[in-house]
């Protein structure tokens, strides 16, 4: 996925479900891009895109863990890595029992989430977005 397409995706999502999560996504994206530029080892464009789309599951409305799987399902045919970051950004240790929020999905979806989460190893981008997601809050 290219930057322009990712921005359009977030703009559409913002129309579907307005809220501070949109600005948070832009903040995560810009911070991830800047850090990646400074490290000069990975692609800043990818870092921006993954940061921008990490919460895209919120397009479906207010939710907790459900936004993780909603984002993954929405993006998996468009951009596999961006989809995976929708999962990984909420699980620094790949352990769903560590989730700090309400479990608003059924047990079958939770098992599916867990299986998908452990299907890949975290790379630079997963770890970067996990970190930026936790640091980049926005005033409400």
C-alpha positions in Angstrom: 0.0 0.0 0.0 1.2 3.5 -0.8 1.1 6.6 1.5 -1.8 8.3 -0.5 -3.9 5.1 -0.3 -3.3 4.8 3.4 -4.2 8.4 4.0 -7.5 7.9 2.0 -8.2 4.8 4.1 -7.8 6.7 7.3 -9.9 9.7 6.0 -12.7 7.3 5.1 -12.4 5.6 8.5 -12.6 9.0 10.2 -15.9 9.7 8.4 -17.2 6.4 9.5 -16.2 6.8 13.1 -14.8 10.3 14.0 -12.8 10.7 17.1 -9.3 11.4 18.6 -8.1 8.1 17.3 -7.6 9.7 13.9 -5.1 12.3 15.3 -3.5 9.6 17.3 -2.9 7.5 14.1 -1.3 10.5 12.4 0.9 11.2 15.4 2.0 7.5 15.6 2.7 7.6 11.8 4.8 10.7 11.9 6.8 9.6 14.9 7.4 6.2 13.4 8.6 7.9 10.2 10.9 10.3 11.9 12.5 7.6 14.0 13.0 5.4 11.0 14.6 8.3 9.1 17.1 8.8 11.9 18.0 5.1 12.2 18.6 5.0 8.4 18.1 1.2 8.4 14.5 0.7 7.4 11.9 2.3 5.2 10.4 5.5 6.6 7.5 5.3 4.2 6.5 1.9 5.5 6.8 3.1 9.1 4.5 6.0 8.3 1.9 3.7 6.6 1.9 1.1 9.3 1.6 3.8 12.0 -1.2 5.4 10.2 -3.2 2.2 9.8 -2.5 0.4 13.1 -6.0 1.4 14.5 -8.0 1.2 11.3 -10.3 -1.4 12.9 -11.8 1.5 14.8 -13.5 2.5 11.6 -16.3 0.1 12.7 -17.1 2.1 15.8 -16.0 2.2 19.4 -14.5 -1.1 20.6 -11.7 -2.6 22.7 -9.9 -5.7 21.5 -12.4 -6.0 18.7 -10.7 -3.1 16.8 -7.5 -5.3 16.6 -9.2 -8.1 14.7 -11.4 -5.8 12.7 -8.4 -4.0 11.4 -6.6 -7.2 10.6 -9.6 -8.6 8.7 -10.1 -5.4 6.8 -6.5 -5.0 5.7 -5.3 -8.6 5.2 -6.2 -8.6 1.5 -4.9 -5.1 0.9 -1.5 -5.2 2.8 -0.5 -8.3 4.8 2.0 -6.5 6.9 -0.2 -3.5 7.8 -2.9 -6.1 8.7 -0.5 -7.9 11.0 0.4 -4.7 12.7 -3.2 -4.2 13.5 -2.8 -7.3 15.6 0.7 -6.8 17.0 0.4 -3.2 18.2 -1.7 -4.3 21.2 0.4 -7.3 22.2 4.1 -6.4 23.0 4.7 -9.9 24.2 2.4 -11.8 21.8 0.3 -12.8 24.8 -3.4 -12.1 24.5 -3.7 -12.6 28.3 -1.8 -9.3 28.8 -4.4 -7.2 26.9 -5.3 -4.2 29.0 -8.9 -3.7 28.1 -12.3 -5.3 27.7 -12.5 -8.5 25.7 -15.4 -7.6 23.4 -15.2 -10.6 21.1 -16.3 -14.2 21.5 -14.0 -17.1 22.5 -13.7 -18.4 18.9 -12.6 -15.0 17.6 -10.2 -14.7 20.5 -8.7 -18.1 19.6 -8.5 -17.0 16.0 -6.7 -13.7 17.0 -4.2 -15.7 19.1 -3.5 -18.1 16.3 -2.9 -15.3 13.8 -0.8 -13.3 16.3 1.6 -16.2 16.8 1.9 -17.0 13.1 4.7 -14.5 12.5 7.7 -13.1 14.3 7.8 -9.4 15.2 10.1 -7.3 13.1 11.3 -3.7 13.4 8.0 -2.3 12.3 5.9 -4.3 14.8 8.1 -3.2 17.6 8.2 0.4 16.4 4.5 0.7 16.2 4.0 -1.0 19.6 6.3 1.6 21.1 4.8 4.6 19.3 1.2 3.5 20.0 2.0 3.6 23.7 3.8 7.0 23.6 1.8 9.0 21.1 -1.3 10.1 22.9 -3.4 13.1 21.8 -5.2 15.6 23.9 -9.0 15.1 23.9 
